[in-house]
């Protein structure tokens, strides 16, 4: 069954590029990770609009197969998700809560990640003013040096009477080098986290211990603790770089061909004339460029699939247009304009492969996908179990 994303007011989207998201592949990826972590709980990170794929549709699908905890980056994401999912799931804001926004979280039953003594104090004042104990998450820095209490700050705070009044549901940290299993910082961070977890357990025994991201799940059971937080792996990004991808591909992207060109003389192609084509070559210009997430790093490096053939990208990627050499496709097999699409993401041209062409990571490929695509959600058969 195929479902198209409707715009506000019930108007159907009619964008030109078609981004297809396989919700069941996302669900199967979550179920595979859930089995891998055994007794630990498996949450889902759906921040940045579920890495560009649609936060509410993705979260609803995951909730149907058993996910009960979702992580987002901002308060606005959390409120949108609460409206989309209802009251049942736990929603955590990884980016914490800025001054003045605490009442919105309390009112919507959203948990902030608290990573400074100052933020903890603000949260306690807000919950006191609301005359209710509101859940939260405490984060400790174990070596990434981004967000989190230092262990010395944690030790001081848990020794104070105020710590007993804080309703902490998760005690978490974040791995910096989980995608490099041999990196010594993984074990150093584990040791730091275990020190912090012992301090936290003495005052917040109800708090679930949470440490592993997508790649951290594959480091081993020591890193799983009690709750894991996969994000990129759910969406088909390889959590084990350099090894076969254990996750299913999730997305495909088709761009419409808007012009064919058959060259009769040598011609420079694209901005800055970085490529030259020869007589007899056939080119296809597609609608889509770096404004849509096809970064300029793909220039003369990327490729597509057209009429069953791999076709190379030629010249510079423009803001709204990209050119492919389709000479290998027999001329009589070229679909007419209006029916012709070149795939730039699919099961063959995976997010990870395209990321390598862009000299970046799969996360950036997905989150760069633009708003001009028609999002199409595909469901195949019944929900997995």
Secondary structure, DSSP 8 states (H G I E B T S, - for coil): -EEE-B-GGG-B---SSEEEEEHHHHHHHHHHHHHHTTTSEE-EE-HHHHHHT-HHHHHHHHHHTT--EEEESSHHHHHHHHHHH-SSSEEEETT---TT-HHHHHHHT-EEEE-SHHHHHHHHHHHHHTTS---EEEEB-SSS-SSSB-HHHHHHHHTSGGGGG--EEEEE---SSTTSTT-HHHHHHHHHHHHHHHHHHHH-TT-EEE---HHHHTT-HHHHTTEE---GGGGT--SSTTS---S---EEEEEEEEEEEE-SS-EEESGGG-EEE-TT-EEEEEE--GGGT--GGGTTT-EEEETTEEEEB-S---SSEEEEE-TTS-GGG---TTT-EEEEESSSS-HHHHHHHHTS-HHHHHHT--TTSEEEEE--SS---
